[in-house]
Structures are given as structure tokens and as C-alpha cells.
Amino acid sequence: MKSVLMIAYQFPPMGGSGVQRTTKFVKYLPDFGWNPVVLTRSIDRMKLRDNSLLSEIPDGTRIIRTRSYDLTELPGILELPGKFAARKILIPDGEIIWARFAKKEAEKEIDKGSIDLIYTTSYPYSDHLLGLALKKKYNGIPWVADFRDEWTNNPYLLDNPHNRIRMKIERKMEDMVLQAADMLITNTPVMLENFLKRDPSLKKKFHVIPNGFDREDFIGLTPVRPGEKKLVFTYTGLLYGRRKPDTFFKALSSLIESGTVQKEHICVKFIGNYKEHVMNETINRFNLNGVVNVYPYMEHKECLNHLAGSDILLLIEGSGPGAEAFYTGKVFEYMNIGRPILAVIPKNGAAASLIRETSTGYVCDFDDIDEIAKCIQIIYNEWKNGYISYNPDSDEIAKYERKNLCEKLAGVFEKALA
């Protein structure tokens, strides 16, 4: 069995959506002839945790943990200056300190002579810079760089760009990674198009491997429902930058105010790591007290139980430059839970195409409040009549099963070796 050194700062027991992709690759790679050796951060001071994800890692997997040097986790009065330094001073991200110190451990592992290939995944982009440094030293070992999100074309960076000098530095870093890696992976076809617009010569290197869902995660779910009969919408995950609930809230609030939808019939759940005061202010602004319920971050399985107990799965992604490239990881789990999706997203983006192709729900443009309200009203009327129409394409959905996607990754590894 061949061995791959997988450099992933975001790895269990760290919680959040960023760890899912690498976790599932590590879980299934041995089925396709690859033994993963993981280089990641230490557990100490890790704030957002999901210990249940550790059960996904096969017994015997070698995991090398090195000190995180995470400035955002500094205690007390050092927390704010630490966050400022990590986000505004360190280039390309705060994890660059970890990457530089982790390099020695990576070299020790490679020097044993058992590593056949190096794999890096971003975010953070420092993972790729560590891969670049290792490629320079061990040129004979193939390197595969996986972009879960875009780097300098990331829509959240486009909205709040760094100063001109820093942006120039990061573009140069990105170009070095793109040129030096033997194979490149991106998360969506739109993301691939964006990379190729910048440099068409990269086409032979690039492969698209989307996020997906693991059928094993859905075994033995116990759906969570509110006690009273209500139409339940559930959103899981982060809210930041453009990704805001405002247009959905405004559409729902207008339907309630007009009497088209009865307030006591609606329950909206938001599950994730949110700033409580910001969410409460937003809920109050749209007069949705008693309708919108906010839950803290919860372990993956528990979150799936809430989704399974819902009538509608809410997907939100803001509009703007670059937004069309996003799938968002949760959409794949939404597709497999067996409930319709209400997607408030860029109408011409990758996620919208995916939902249409799989026939898994309604697509409303993020900025079109009338269209969002119309979809909510259709769903509400069907619910009142006792049945919400839903006819997903199971063959299309099956393409995004994690094990199948991992087989594609193993295929990319073999091409890199060749």
C-alpha cells in the first residue's frame, strides 16, 4: 500500500465544515490502496471541537500533531491583538507560523522513506506553502494541492481585499503553488473555470472533486421535532460576510405581516457557532421572535438529527463577485437527508445548478425577496394541505457519495505518481 502525507491544519477534533472533506478522504483512502499519514495541529486550546469526528478516522492512522501557534486562541486581553495579527499582519494567514514549525516534522516523516506522495488542502493557504517548501526539497515526490475554496479570487476577500502590496504578494504565492504542484484539485467546475481564465496552461493539471455526503452518517438517525405541529425550516453552518439571513427573514416577515403565513405555524432553526447578540438583533429587526430559534454548534450526528426532523432545509449564500463558484459543503448532506431544500443563493451559481440537476428543491436568487416569499408561500400552502412535493433524482445524488469521490482522489494520486 502506498503512503500519502496529508497536510491539513483543519482536522478532527476541530469542528466545522472545513474538516469534513479531509476526514472522509482519510476514512476511505485505504479502500483504494493509499495509507494516509496526517500532519495537523495540536489539540490544545482548540476552541471549536467535535470529538465525534475522531471516530471517523480508521484505527492505526498515523496522525502527527504539532503546536498550533494560533494567535486567535490567545487568552484574556491578548485575544483581540492576536486576532488582528493573525488576520491582518501574517501572510497569507495566521497558520503560517504553524506551517513553518511543522516543516521539520514533515521532513522527518519523509526522510523515513515511506512517503510516496504529498497532499495539501486549503483553507488555510499556509498548508499549500508548506507543500511548496517540501516540493522544493523533495522534488521527486509528487505533490497534489486541493483548493476547497479559491484563494485570491475568494469572494470574501474580493469584498474586503487586503492592501495592494499584500494582494500582490499573495497572488505570487498562489502562482508558485499552481506552477509547482504536480496535480491540482478544485471543488466546483466554476472554480476551475476561474483558475483557467487566469492561466489556461494549468488545464492538464486540474481535476474537479466536489464535496459530498457519507451514507454511513445517516444510519440510525433520530429526527428532532418541536412538540407542536409546525412547518420547520433548518439552517446549519456559519453566517459571515455575504452569507446573511436578511433576505430570507425579510421575505418570511412580509408573509407573516400580510397574514399569508401564520406566525404560530412556523419554526426556523439556525444551528451553528454564531455571535448571539448579532443574531438576536437581526431577529428583532424583522419581528421574528418566537419564530427563529438559534442553537449553538453541535456535534455532526446531532445536527443531522435536527435536519432529519425538519420539513425544509434552508441554504443561504450571498451574491456578489465570485459567489457563483461556491457549492457550500452542507448542500450535499442536505441532498441526502430526504427533505426539500430552499436555496437562497446566487441563481446562476454552482450550487443552484447542483440543486436543479438533482431535483432536490427550490432555488431563489439571494437578492430577490419577492421570489423567496413566493417559494415560502408555495411550501407553506403544500404543508397546510398535508404534503410537500419532493421528487429527487437518486442517481444524480449518488454521484456525490464520499466513497465514490475518494476513489476519484486516489485516481488523481495515481496520475501524479505516473
N, C-alpha and C positions, 0 to 999 in steps of 0.2 A: 504494500500500500504506500502510495506517495504521500508526502507531508507538505502542508502549506502553512506558512507563518501568517496568521491573520491579525493585522494591526487594527484594533478597534477600541478607541478610548471609551466609547459608549457601549457598555456590555453589562449583563446582569452581575450583581443585583440592582444595577441602575435601572430605574423605571423610565417610563415614557416611550413614545413611539419609535424613537431613533434606534433602540436596541433590538427591535423585533427582527429586522432583516438579517443581521449578523447572527443572532441567536438561532434562527431557523436554518441558516446555512450550516452552522456548526452542528446542529442536530442531524442533518440529513447528508452531509458530505461523505461520511464513512460508507453510506449505501452505494456511493458511486466511485469508490476506490481512493478517497482522499482522507488523510488523517489531519484534522485541524489542530494547530498549536496556536493558542490565543495570547497575544500581548496586549494588555489593557492596564487600566489604572487600579490603584488600591481602593479598598472599600472604606477606609477611614474617612470620616466627615462627609460621606456621600449623603446628600440631602434627600433626593427623590429616589426611593427604593421600591422594588417589587421582588421580594425574595422568592416568590413562586416561580419566577422565570428561571431560577437556578435549576429547577427540576427538569428543564428542557435540555440541559447540557448532558450529553452522554457520559456515563461513568468512565473514568480514566482519561478524560480530555485534559491535556496539559494546559494550564492557564498560568501565565506569568503576569504577576501584578507588581507594578512599580508605583512609587509615591506619586500622587496626582499633581501636587503643586498648584491646586486650584485656588486662585485668588478670590473667586466668588464665594468660597466657603470659609473665609476668614471670620473669626468670632468678633462679636461686640462692635466697637466703634471702627474696627478695621474693615467691616463688611462693605460699606459703601465705597471707600477708596479702592478696595480690592476689586470690586465690580468695574469701577471706572478704568482701572489699569488693564484688566482682562479684556474689556470690550473696546477701549479707545486707544490704548498705547501699544499693547502687544500685537504683533503682526504674524500671521493672519488672524489669530485668535488666542485666547488665554491659554489654550492647551499646548502652545508651542514650548513652554517650559517643560511640561511632561515629556513631549516628543524628544527633546534634546537629551534629557537624562535617561529616557527609556532606550535610546540608541545602543548603549553599552550592553543592555540585556538582550536586545535583538541580535547584536553581533555575537554574543556568547552562544546563543542558540544556533545561529547559522554556522558558526565555526565548528560545531559538533559534526557537521557534515551530513545531517539528515534532512535538511530543508530543501525541497525541490522547487518551491515557488513562493513568492511573497504577494499577499493580497492586502490592500488598504481600502478603507471606506470612510467617506466623509458625509456628514459633519462629525468632528472638526476637520478642517482642511489641513491641520498640522499632521494628521495621520498620513496624508499624501506626501508631505515634506519629509517625514521620516522615511517613507518608502523611497523617495528620490535620493536621500542620502545613502540608503542601503544599496540602491541600484548602482550608484557611482562606485561603491566599494566592491560590490559583488556583481559585476556586470554579466556574469554567466548565468545568474539565477533570474528567471523570468519574473516580471512584476505586473500584476493586474490591479488597476486603480478603479474603484467603484464610486461613482458620484450619485449618492442618494438624492442630492439636490445640486443645483447649479452653484457655481462659485461667484465669480464677478458679475454674472448675469442673474443672480438670485433676486427675485422681485423685492424681497425685504431690504436688500442692500441698494437696489435701484431707488427705492423710496427714501432711504436715508443713507446716501453714499458717504464714504469717507472722503477726506480731503484729496485733492488731485494727486499729490505725491504718493500717498498711501495706495490709492487705487492703481496707480501706475506700477507700484511695487507688487501688489497682489496679482495684477494681470501677468506680470513677468513670471511670478511664482507658478501661476496656473499654466502658462505656456510651457514652462520647464517640465511640469508634471505630465502634460499632454504629450510632449515630444519624447520623453524618456520612458514612459510606461510601454510595455510590450503589448498589452491589451487594455482597452477602456470599456467601462460599463456605465450605462446611464439608465435612469429609472423610467423614462417615458419617451415615446417617439418624438414628441415636440421638443424635449430637452436635447435629443440627438440632433434634430434639425438646427437648433440654436448653436450647438458646438460646431457643426459642419459649415454653417454660414461664416463662422469665424475662420475656419481652416478646413477646406474640403479634403485636403490630403490625409486627414485622420480617418476617413471613411472605413478603410480596411481594418483599422484597429477597434472600431466601436461596435458594441453589442447592446441591445436593449433587453434588460431583465427587470420587469416591474416588481413592485411589492406584491404580496399575495395573502393568502389565508392558509391556516393549517387545520385540516379537518379534525385532527385529534383534539384541538382546543374546544370543539363544540360538543364533545361527547359528555353526556351526563349533566347538561345544564339544568338549573332550577330557576325558571323565569321569575323575576321580581315584578310584582304589580302593586299599584296603590289599592287600598281597601275598597274604595268606591269605584263605580263604573265611570271611567273617564277615557278620553282619547289621549293616548300617551305618545309624546314625541321625545326622543332621547338623542342628545349630542354628547359625544365623548372626545376628549383631547384638549389641546391647548387653544387659547384665544390670544392672538398677539398681532401687532402690525395691522395689516389689512383685514385679517381674519376676525371679524367682529359680528355680533348677533344683531346689530342695529336694524338692518333692513328687514330681517325676519320678524323681529319684535314689532317694528312699525306696522308691518302687514297684518300680523295677528291682532295687535291692539286696535287697528282700524275696523277689523271684522267684529271684534267684541263690542266696540263703541257703537257700531251701527246695529247691533243686535242680530247680525247674521250668524254669529257663533256665540254660544252661551259660555260665559266665563267658567262656570262651575263644571262644565263638561271637559275642560282642557287641562292637561298636566304636561308641562315641559321640563325635562330633566337636563341639566348640564353637569357632566361628571368630569372632573379634572383638577389640576393644580392652578386655581385662579386667585387673583387678588380680590378678596372678599368685598372690600369697600367699593371697588370699581364695578363689580358685578351688581351689587346692591343699588348703586347709583343708577346704573343703566336700567335695571328692572323697574325702579321707582319712576324713572323718566317716562317710561312707556306704560305706566299704570298696570303692570303685570304681577303685582304682589299676589301671592296665593295661586298664581298660575305657573310661574317659573320657579323651580326648586334647584338649588345648587348643592352638589355633593362634592366632597374632597376627592383627591386622587385615590383610587382603589386598585387592588391587585387585578391582574388581567382577567382571571376567571370570574371574579365577582362582577367586573364590568360587563363581561359577556352575558351574565345572568340578567343584568338590567336591560341590555339590548334585546335579549330573547323575550323579555316581558313587555316590550314596547309594541305599539301599533305602527309607528313611523320612525325611521332612523334619520336624524337630521344631519346633513352635511353642509358645512359652511366654508367657503373660500373666497376671499375678497378679490375684486377686479383690479386691473392696472397692468403696467408693462411687465411681461414675463409670467403673469399669473396663469396663462393658458398651459404652461408646461407641467403644472402640478397634478398629480393623482391624489395625493394625501393617502397615507398608509391605511387609514381606517376604512376607506371605501371598500376595500377587498373583504374585510371582515363583515362589513355591512351586507355585502352581496351574498355572503354565505349564511347569514343568520336567518334568512327566510322571511324578512319583513320588507315592505316597500321603503325606498329611500326618497326623502325630499331633499334635493340638492339645490342649495342657494349658492351658486358658483358662476364663474365665467362661462357663458353659454357655448362658446366655441372652443373650450379648452379640452385637455386630455381627459379629465375626469368626466366631463359631460359626454364625450364620445364613448367612454367606457360604460357609463350607465345606459346609454341608448343601445349599444351593442349587446349588452347582457339583458336588456329589458327589465331592469331592476328598480325603476322608479321614475320620479318626476324631476325634470331639470328646469330650474327657473334662473334667469340671469340675476346675478347678485344685486344689480342696481335697479331692477325693475320691480318696484313694490307692488304694483297692480298685478303683475304676473304671479308673484309669490302669493298674494292674497287669493287669487283665483285658484291656485293649486291647493292651498289650505282649505278653501271652501269646498272644492270637489271632494277632498279626503274626508272632511267633516260630514258632508251630506251622505257619502257612502257609509261611513261609520254609523251614522244615525239609522241607516237602513239595514244595518247588521252585517255588512260585508264590504271590505276594502279590496278592490280588484288588484290582482297581482299575478303575473304570468311570466316568471323569469326564464331565461334561456340557460338551462343547466349545462349544456355542452360548452357554451361560451364561458360560463363561470368557472368550469373545471380547468380551464387553461391557466388559471391563476392560483392553483394549489401549490403550496410551498415546496413540496417534494418535487413536483414537476419543474419548478423554477430552479431548484437546486441542481437538478440534472443538467439544465442549461448552463449553470455556472461551472459545473465540472467539465462540460464541453469546452467552455472558454479557456479553462485551465489547460486542457489538453492541447488546444490550439497554440497557447502561449508557449508550452513546452516544445511544440514542434517547430 
